[in-house]
Amino acid sequence: MGTRIDKGAFAKGQLKSKEDILIEGRFEGEIETTEKVTVIKGAYVKGPVKCKEIEIMGIVEGNVFADECAKVFAFGKIQGDLKTGHLFVEDGGILAGKIETEGRSKIVPEEEGKKK
């Protein structure tokens, strides 16, 4: 299944994994995985994130380095710099920082993003 910070939980430190990471609560510190990081709505991360792929529905306050893909959904927010291969931003998603992409990027209306 991977690593998980449950809703209502708070963790601080350095989180390194070779599996998916799911953040439902609060985490402060560095996150690094060779797989996917998911930050659900209502979750909060403060610190740098390095991963293959990231999906953000909550708040990430820190620089994000996603090798393959970054997805920021409605209510999602990155407050920091983002470097990724591909970028998907749903209507309502917020990016507050420098953005660097190496591939294609897509911004979709909220209705289209919800069809998935």
Buried (B, 14 or more C-beta within 10 A) or exposed (E): EBBBBEEEEEEEEEBEBEEBBBBBBBBBBBBBBEBBBBBBEBBBBBBBBBBBBBBBBBBBBBBBBBBBBBBBBBBBBBBBBBBBBBBBBBBBBBBEEEBEBEEEBEEBEEEEBEEE
